[in-house]
Amino acid sequence: MELTVGQGENNFTMSRGSFVYNQTFFHKEVCRLIKKEEIPKGFILHFEDSKQVHRISVQEEDGKISADYMDEVPSDVNRFWLKIPTNPDEKIYGCGETYSKFNLKGEKVRIWVAEHQNVNRISKKVIKRATIGRIIGKQPKKTMKFSKYESYYAQPTFTSSDKYYVHVYTNAYSEFDFSKPDSITFYLQEAPHFVMESGKSFEEVSEKLSALLGRVDALPDWIYDGAILAVQEGCEAIDKKLKKAQDAGVRVCGIWSQDWSGCRRTGFGYQVMWNWEWDKELYVDLDKKIKEWDTKGVKFLGYINPFMAIEKRLYEYASKKGYCVKDKEGKDYLVTITTFPAAMIDFTNPEAYEWYKGLIKENMIGLGLGGWMADFGEYLPVDAVLYSGEDAAVIHNQWPAIWAKMNREAIRECGKEGEVFFFTRAGHTGTIASSTMMWTGDQHVDWSVDDGLISTVPATLSLAMSGYGVTHSDAGGYTTYGKLLSRSKELLMRWEEMNAFTPLLRTHEGNQPVNDVQFDDDLELLNQMAKCSQMHFALKSYLIDLVKDQTKKGTPVMRPLFYHYDEPLAYTEMTEYLLGRDMLVAPIYEEGTTSRQVYLPEDTWVHLFTKKEYKGGNYSIEAPMGCPPVFIKKDSARFEELMMVANP
C-alpha cells in the first residue's frame, strides 16, 4: 500500500445537471512508509510526509479486511491517493452504472453523480447526423473517450474477476484509477476508509456486498402480469389505447401516465408539469378511473422528482415556508433543467422533507397509484446553501439516496409494501437499501452502443456488480430530437422483445411522442407487444424467484456470463446477459439485421424459439423479428408455458 497526500481546491461548473470539473493543487507529496506495527487483527502502517505522520490501520475480521485512516486530518491536507497492488490479469466491474464499457480495467472512473445525457452530447450527435452523417451515414459503434461520460449512478464500489469486492466509504468527489495493470489508486477528498471481502463464488461475493450495502424489498407480484404501457394526455386517451391493446391480445398490468400532474410543452418536447398533485382538467375523474382500471387488473402509475414548477401553487407554498434549497444570496436556487428553471426542495430541512413525503403519501398513494418513476436526484448544485449547514459538494452524491429513502418511507408509512413500488435512475451509496428498482435512464431512441438499446446491458450488469440487481429500461428509449433522432418501428420492436426478458416490461412515449413510433401505431406493432407481454407473463414465477434471491442474498436478477461460467470470453462479453441461472439473452442491437453472433458458455442450451440444441461455442443465430436469440439450459424444467407462448 502506498499513500500520497496533498491539498487542493475544487471548481465545479454545472449546466443542466452535467458537470465540468477542475481543481487546483497547492501541494502533493508522496509519503514514506516508516513503520509497520503489528496489532492483534492486523497491522498499522505509519507513513511520513515532510510535516507529520499518517497512520492507516489494516485489520481482518471474519474475512472482511478494512483499512482506516486513524488520525485527525491535518488542516493542510484534503487530498489522499491510496494505491494498492492488484493482479494485472483481473477485470474490474461496477462503480455504479457504466454504459459504454463493462470491464473498467485500463480506465479512470469518476465517482460523481451527474446527468448522463447532457445537452452538448445530444446536440453534437444531431448536428453530425444533419451534416457529415448525410455523407458517411450513422456511426452507431462510435464512442467517446470513456472519461467524457457522466453517470446518473456513481458509487465507490467495484467487484473484481478475482472474486472480491471493494467499497470505499466516501461521499465527496473521488476517482478510481484502474489504468495501471498492477495497481489501483483511490483518489479521495476525505480520509481513506474502505473494506474488501472475497468469496469462493460470485454469488458469495454478492451476498457479502449486499449485507454491507443493503438489499431491495420484494416487488409487487402484479408487475409481472404483462406490460406497463406509457399513455399520456388524459383518461379518455388511456381508455382508448387500453382497449386497443387488450383487443389485440396485449396483457396489460399497468398504465404509466407521467403527466398525471399536468403537462408542459417546451422546445425539448412534451414534458411533465412538476406540480405534484392531480391535474383535474387533464385527467377528469382520475380517482374513479383508477378504481375502475384496478378492478380490471390494471394499475395506474405516475411520476415525481425533487423539483417544483415555480409557476404553480405548491412551489408558492414551499417558498413561503422556506423549504427550498438556497443560493448564496438566500434566494431559492433555481436550476435550469431542459428549457425552464425549477426550484429544489431542501431535504436536509426535516420539516420540508416530511412535507414533500406527505405529497407522495397523500397525492399519489392516497389517490391510488400503484407505482411511479422517482426521477432525477443528480442536480444538487455544489454552491447551494442547505438548511443543515452541510457542504453541498459533499452532500451532492448523497442526494439520490436521500430521495430514494423518502419514497421508500412513504410506501412503508402507508402500509403499502409489496403492493406499491417506484423506480429511480440516480444513485450512490445508500440507494440500494432505499430504492425498490432502477431503470437505466434516458437512452437515445437509436442503435448507438453508448446511448441506445444495447447500452442498457452493460449499464444493468455494472449495477449488478455494484450490488444493485433489479433493473430495467424504457422500451424504445426516451431522448428524441426531431426526425434526426427519432424512434423507428424496428428499434421499438427489438427493444420490446429484449425487455420481455427483464424484471419489468414498460414502454415510454419519449420526450417527443409525435416523432416516435408507438406500440400501437399499427397491427404488427400491437401483435409484437402482445407476444412480448405474454412472454413476460409466462416468466412470472421465474422472475418472482429471482427477485426473492436478490432480496434475501443480493443475487442480481440479470447477471454477466462470468457469474456462472469461468471462461475467458465470459469476462469480456457485454452484449449478452443471463436472466437468472437458466436463461441466456443475446439482444439484436444492430439496425437492419436478422441475425447475430452469439457466444454460449460451456453447457447445453436450447433455443427458445427453434428448440434446437447448442453446446458451448460461438454461433451465428438467425433472429427474425419477435424471435430474439434466447436460450434455456437444457436441464431446466420450468419454462413449459414460455415455450408455448414463444411457439404458438
C-alpha positions, 0 to 999 in steps of 0.5 A: 500500500502506498499513500500520497497526500496533498491539498487542493481546491475544487471548481465545479461548473454545472449546466443542466445537471452535467458537470465540468470539473477542475481543481487546483493543487497547492501541494502533493507529496508522496509519503514514506512508509516508516513503520509497520506495527503489528496489532492483534487483527492486523497491522498499522502502517505509519507513513511520513510526509515532510510535516507529520505522520499518517497512520492507516490501520489494516485489520481482518475480521471474519474475512472482511479486511478494512483499512482506516485512516486513524488520525485527525486530518491535518488542516493542510491536507484534503487530498489522499491517493491510496494505491494498492497492488492488484493482479494485472490479469483481473477485470474490474466491474461496477462503480455504479452504472457504466454504459459504454464499457463493462470491464473498467480495467485500463480506465479512470472512473469518476465517482460523481453523480451527474446527468448522463445525457447532457445537452452538448452530447445530444446536440453534437450527435444531431448536428453530425447526423444533419451534416457529415452523417448525410455523407458517411451515414450513422456511426452507431459503434462510435464512442467517446473517450470513456472519461467524457461520460457522466453517470446518473449512478456513481458509487465507490464500489467495484467487484473484481474477476478475482472474486472480491469486492471493494467499497470505499466509504466516501461521499465527496468527489473521488476517482478510481484509477484502474489504468495501471495493470498492477495497481489501483489508486483511490483518489479521495477528498476525505480520509481513506476508509474502505473494506474488501471481502472475497468469496469462493463464488460470485454469488458469495461475493454478492451476498457479502456486498449486499449485507454491507450495502443493503438489499431491495424489498420484494416487488409487487407480484402484479408487475409481472402480469404483462406490460406497463404501457406509457399513455399520456394526455388524459383518461379518455386517451388511456381508455382508448389505447387500453382497449386497443391493446387488450383487443389485440391480445396485449396483457396489460398490468399497468398504465404509466401516465407521467403527466398525471400532474399536468403537462408542459410543452417546451422546445425539448418536447412534451414534458411533465408539469412538476406540480405534484398533485392531480391535474383535474382538467387533464385527467377528469375523474382520475380517482374513479378511473383508477378504481375502475382500471384496478378492478380490471387488473390494471394499475395506474402509475405516475411520476415525481422528482425533487423539483417544483414548477415555480409557476404553480401553487405548491412551489408558492407554498414551499417558498413561503415556508422556506423549504427550498434549497438556497443560493448564496444570496438566500434566494431559492436556487433555481436550476435550469433543467431542459428549457425552464428553471425549477426550484429544489426542495431542501431535504436536509430541512426535516420539516420540508422533507416530511412535507414533500413525503406527505405529497407522495403519501397523500397525492399519489398513494392516497389517490391510488397509484400503484407505482411511479418513476422517482426521477432525477436526484443528480442536480444538487448544485455544489454552491447551494446553501442547505438548511443543515449547514452541510457542504453541498459538494459533499452532500451532492452524491448523497442526494439520490439516496436521500430521495430514494429513502423518502419514497421508500418511507412513504410506501412503508408509512402507508402500509403499502409494501409489496403492493406499491413500488417506484423506480429511480435512475440516480444513485450512490451509496445508500440507494440500494437499501432505499430504492425498490428498482432502477431503470437505466435512464434516458437512452437515445431512441437509436442503435448507438452502443453508448446511448441506445438499446444495447447500452442498457446491458452493460449499464444493468450488469455494472449495477449488478456488480455494484450490488444493485440487481433489479433493473430495467429500461424504457422500451424504445428509449426516451431522448428524441430530437426531431426526425434526426433522432427519432424512434423507428418501428424496428428499434421499438420492436427489438427493444420490446422483445429484449425487455420481455426478458427483464424484471419489468416490461414498460414502454415510454412515449419519449420526450417527443411522442409525435416523432416516435413510433408507438406500440400501437401505431399499427397491427404488427406493432400491437401483435409484437407487444402482445407476444412480448407481454405474454412472454413476460407473463409466462416468466412470472414465477421465474422472475418472482424467484429471482427477485426473492434471491436478490432480496434475501442474498443480493443475487442480481436478477440479470447477471454477466456470463462470468457469474456462472461460467469461468471462461475467458470470453465470459469476462469480456462479453457485454452484449449478452446477459443471463436472466437468472441461472437458466436463461441466456439473452443475446439482444439484436442491437444492430439496425437492419439485421436478422441475425447475430453472433452469439457466444454460449458458455460451456453447457447445453442450451436450447433455443427458445424459439427453434428448440434446437440444441447448442453446446458451448461455442460461438454461433451465428443465430438467425433472429427474425423479428419477435424471435430474439436469440434466447436460450434455456439450459437444457436441464431446466424444467420450468419454462413449459408455458414460455415455450408455448407462448414463444411457439404458438 
